[in-house]
Amino acid sequence: MSEMTREGRGPAELVLAATVARRHYLQGRSKVEIADELNVSRFKVARLLDFARDSGMVRIEIVADGEVDLDRSARLQEAYSLRHSVVVDGAALDPHALAVHLGDATARLLREVLTRDDVLGLPWARTIDIMSHALTGLPPVDVVQMTGAMEIPGVDSSAVDIVRRAARLTGGSSSIFHAPLMTDDVVTASTLRRDGKVARGLAEARRITHAVMGIGAWADGLSTVYDAATPAERREALEFGVVGETGGRCFDAEGRLVDPPLADRIVTIGADELRAIPEVIGVVSGRPKAAAVAAAVCGGLVNALVVDTEHADALLDLAD
């Protein structure tokens, strides 16, 4: 029956199909209830509902709420088996305005999923810095710093600032340490990791239940770590198969964490600690990062996303 159109159907059956559809979709009746009310079998009710959908008598449309693209969000969540997926429309926004929009959407998601028993982990990233300004009304969770800070021209906020800002808003405690994300040499990074305050701060990552991460692609302008690396380090990372990084941790096309020589001068949480975080929300925009994000998701480094429509479409294309 579901393969047939309305042509060839008698008016009585068309009216019956419309009645069944109205009661099920508009009035919320179950198939069993409708079968009892109309004195037909529940199997006939199911066939009539199939016919109503397939013939175009009933059209089901997912309508965006004006801020979140619900259809893309649902398709992206299903395509990549994500815990959460939020897609926002950024077509008419400049890069800074889009980052603000993504930050606000991330803050709204955190307000929804965090409980007072959770611990929020935040690294240094431009998007995370903007998001931290949008945080309001969070449960009283503790906030943990995940990485050192990167000095970026025009940005005067550090990882410490981000964590303290978030903790003030939650009313929870903050776990911070003072260190750069990338040091000038391997010896300095090693010394910092052994420093008592830094070591204790990085060890706090074991408590994190939810983290918000930026994701960079291994290309010019798409990762602050790539941009800060030397040409030789960039080439070495490519030889290790690096396609992207999150929180200063490099990964390959399968989403596996790898440690090119560059990793020896980065101050960030351990690979085991990152993999152990139950929920990691990636916040990303733009089509060029799609392959790196897909790798991070497929490798289990990230299991929730807040992205713009352009990035969502690129990810959906990769999933097809």
C-alpha positions in Angstrom: 0.0 0.0 0.0 2.8 2.4 0.9 4.0 2.4 -2.8 0.6 3.5 -4.1 -0.5 7.1 -4.7 -3.8 8.8 -4.1 -4.9 8.0 -7.6 -7.0 5.0 -7.7 -8.1 5.3 -4.1 -11.8 5.8 -3.4 -12.9 8.8 -1.4 -13.9 6.7 1.6 -10.4 5.3 2.0 -8.8 8.7 1.4 -11.0 10.3 4.1 -10.1 7.4 6.4 -6.4 7.9 5.8 -6.8 11.6 6.5 -8.8 10.9 9.7 -6.1 8.4 10.9 -3.3 10.9 10.1 -5.1 13.8 11.9 -5.7 11.7 15.1 -2.1 10.4 15.1 -0.1 13.5 14.2 -2.3 16.3 15.4 -4.1 14.8 18.4 -1.3 12.5 19.6 -3.4 9.3 19.6 -1.5 6.0 19.5 -2.1 3.4 16.7 -3.9 1.1 19.1 -6.2 3.9 20.3 -7.1 4.9 16.7 -7.7 1.2 15.8 -10.2 0.9 18.7 -11.9 4.2 17.9 -12.3 3.4 14.2 -12.9 -0.3 14.6 -10.0 -1.4 12.3 -6.9 -3.3 13.0 -3.8 -1.5 14.2 -2.0 -3.0 11.1 -4.4 -1.1 8.9 -3.8 2.0 10.9 -0.1 1.6 10.3 -0.6 1.0 6.6 -2.8 4.1 6.3 -0.2 6.2 8.1 2.5 5.0 5.7 0.2 5.8 2.8 -0.5 9.3 4.1 3.2 10.1 4.4 4.3 8.4 1.1 1.5 9.9 -1.0 2.1 13.5 0.2 -1.1 13.7 2.1 1.0 14.3 5.2 4.2 16.4 5.1 6.5 16.4 8.1 8.8 19.3 8.3 11.4 20.2 11.0 11.4 23.9 11.4 14.3 25.8 12.9 13.7 27.9 16.0 15.4 30.9 14.5 18.8 30.3 16.2 19.3 26.5 15.9 19.0 24.7 12.6 17.1 21.7 13.9 17.1 19.7 10.7 20.8 19.9 10.2 21.4 19.4 13.9 19.4 16.2 13.9 21.0 14.9 10.7 24.5 15.6 11.9 23.9 13.9 15.2 22.6 10.8 13.5 25.3 10.8 10.8 28.2 10.8 13.4 26.4 9.2 16.4 27.0 12.4 18.5 25.8 12.9 22.0 24.8 16.4 21.2 24.7 18.4 17.9 23.9 22.1 17.6 24.1 23.8 14.2 23.6 27.6 14.0 23.2 29.8 11.0 26.2 31.9 10.3 25.8 32.7 6.6 25.3 36.5 7.2 27.9 36.9 10.0 31.5 38.1 9.9 34.0 35.8 11.6 33.9 37.5 15.0 30.1 37.7 15.1 30.0 34.0 14.1 32.3 33.1 16.9 30.1 35.1 19.4 27.1 33.2 18.0 28.8 29.8 18.4 30.0 30.8 21.9 26.4 31.7 22.9 25.1 28.4 21.5 27.8 26.5 23.4 27.0 28.3 26.6 23.3 27.4 26.2 24.1 23.8 25.6 26.3 23.7 28.8 23.5 25.2 30.8 21.3 22.4 29.6 23.7 19.4 30.1 25.8 20.3 33.2 24.8 19.3 36.7 26.3 20.3 40.0 28.2 17.0 40.2 30.1 17.7 36.9 33.5 19.3 36.3 34.0 21.5 33.3 37.3 21.5 31.5 38.4 24.5 29.3 41.6 24.8 27.2 42.9 28.0 25.7 41.3 28.7 22.3 40.0 31.8 20.6 36.5 30.3 20.4 36.6 29.2 24.0 37.6 32.7 25.1 34.6 34.2 23.4 32.3 31.4 24.7 33.4 32.1 28.3 32.1 35.7 28.0 28.7 34.2 27.0 28.4 31.9 30.0 25.5 32.6 32.4 23.4 30.6 34.7 25.5 27.5 34.9 25.2 25.0 37.8 27.9 25.4 40.5 30.5 23.3 38.8 34.2 23.3 39.3 36.3 24.5 36.3 39.6 23.0 35.3 42.3 24.5 33.0 43.4 21.9 30.4 46.3 23.7 28.6 48.8 26.4 28.8 48.1 29.7 27.1 49.0 30.9 23.7 49.9 34.6 23.0 47.9 35.8 20.0 48.1 39.3 18.6 45.0 41.3 19.5 43.9 38.7 22.1 44.7 39.7 25.8 43.0 36.7 27.4 44.8 33.6 28.8 43.7 30.1 29.7 43.8 31.3 33.4 41.4 34.2 32.5 39.0 31.9 30.7 38.8 29.4 33.6 38.5 32.1 36.3 35.8 33.9 34.3 33.8 30.6 34.0 34.3 29.7 37.7 33.1 33.1 38.8 29.9 32.6 36.9 29.4 29.0 38.2 30.3 29.8 41.7 32.5 26.7 41.7 36.2 26.4 42.3 38.9 27.0 39.6 42.0 24.9 39.0 44.6 26.9 37.2 48.3 27.0 36.4 50.5 29.6 34.7 52.4 28.2 31.7 52.4 28.8 27.9 50.8 26.3 25.6 54.0 26.2 23.5 57.5 26.8 25.0 60.5 27.9 23.0 62.3 24.6 23.6 61.8 21.1 24.9 63.8 21.6 28.1 61.5 24.5 29.2 58.4 22.4 28.5 59.8 19.5 30.5 60.8 21.7 33.4 57.3 23.3 33.5 55.5 19.9 33.4 57.6 18.9 36.5 56.8 22.1 38.3 54.5 21.4 41.3 51.8 23.8 40.5 51.7 22.9 36.8 51.8 19.2 37.5 49.0 19.4 40.0 46.9 21.6 37.6 47.3 19.1 34.7 46.5 16.2 37.1 43.1 17.8 37.8 42.1 16.9 34.3 41.3 13.4 35.6 38.2 15.0 37.3 36.8 16.5 34.1 33.3 15.2 33.0 32.6 17.8 30.2 35.1 19.7 28.1 34.7 22.3 25.4 37.4 22.2 22.8 38.4 24.1 19.7 39.6 21.9 16.8 42.3 23.0 14.4 43.2 21.6 11.0 46.9 21.2 10.1 47.1 24.1 7.7 48.0 27.8 7.7 45.5 29.9 9.5 43.4 26.9 10.7 45.3 26.1 13.9 47.1 28.3 16.4 49.5 25.4 17.1 50.3 25.0 13.4 50.8 28.8 13.0 53.2 28.8 16.0 55.2 25.8 14.8 58.4 26.1 12.7 58.3 25.1 9.1 60.4 22.0 10.0 57.9 21.1 12.8 55.0 21.4 10.4 56.7 19.1 7.9 57.6 16.6 10.6 54.0 16.5 11.8 52.7 15.8 8.3 55.2 12.9 8.2 53.5 11.6 11.4 50.2 11.8 9.6 48.9 14.8 11.5 45.7 16.3 10.1 44.6 18.4 13.1 44.9 19.2 16.8 42.7 19.8 19.7 44.0 21.3 23.0 47.5 21.0 21.6 47.1 17.3 21.1 47.8 16.2 17.4 45.8 13.5 15.7 45.8 11.7 12.4 43.1 11.0 9.8 41.8 8.1 11.9 41.4 10.3 14.9 44.4 8.6 16.7 46.5 10.8 18.9 50.1 11.1 17.7 53.1 12.8 19.1 55.3 14.4 16.5 58.5 16.1 17.8 56.6 19.3 18.3 54.6 17.7 21.1 57.7 17.8 23.3 57.4 21.6 23.7 53.6 21.7 24.3 52.1 22.0 27.8 48.7 20.3 27.8 46.8 17.5 29.4 47.9 13.9 28.8 46.5 11.8 26.0 45.0 9.3 28.4 43.2 12.1 30.3 41.8 13.6 27.1 40.5 10.2 26.0 38.9 9.6 29.4 36.7 12.7 29.4 33.1 11.4 29.0 31.8 14.3 26.9 33.9 16.6 24.7 32.2 19.3 22.8 34.0 20.6 19.7 33.2 24.2 18.7 34.1 24.8 15.1 33.1 26.9 12.1 33.9 26.9 8.3 34.2 24.3 5.7 38.1 24.0 5.7 38.2 22.2 9.0 35.7 19.6 8.2 38.1 16.7 7.5 40.0 17.3 10.7 36.8 17.5 12.7 35.4 14.3 11.1 38.6 12.5 12.1 38.4 13.8 15.7 34.8 12.6 16.0 35.4 9.2 14.3 38.4 8.7 16.6 36.4 9.4 19.7 38.3 12.5 20.7 35.1 14.6 20.4 31.5 13.3 20.8 29.4 16.5 20.6 29.6 19.5 18.2 28.5 23.1 18.1 29.1 24.3 14.5 27.8 26.6 11.8 25.7 25.6 8.8 28.6 25.7 6.4 30.7 23.4 8.6 27.7 21.1 9.2 27.1 20.7 5.4 30.7 19.9 4.8 30.6 17.2 7.5 27.4 15.8 6.1 29.0 15.6 2.7 31.9 13.7 4.1 29.5 11.3 5.8 27.6 10.4 2.6 
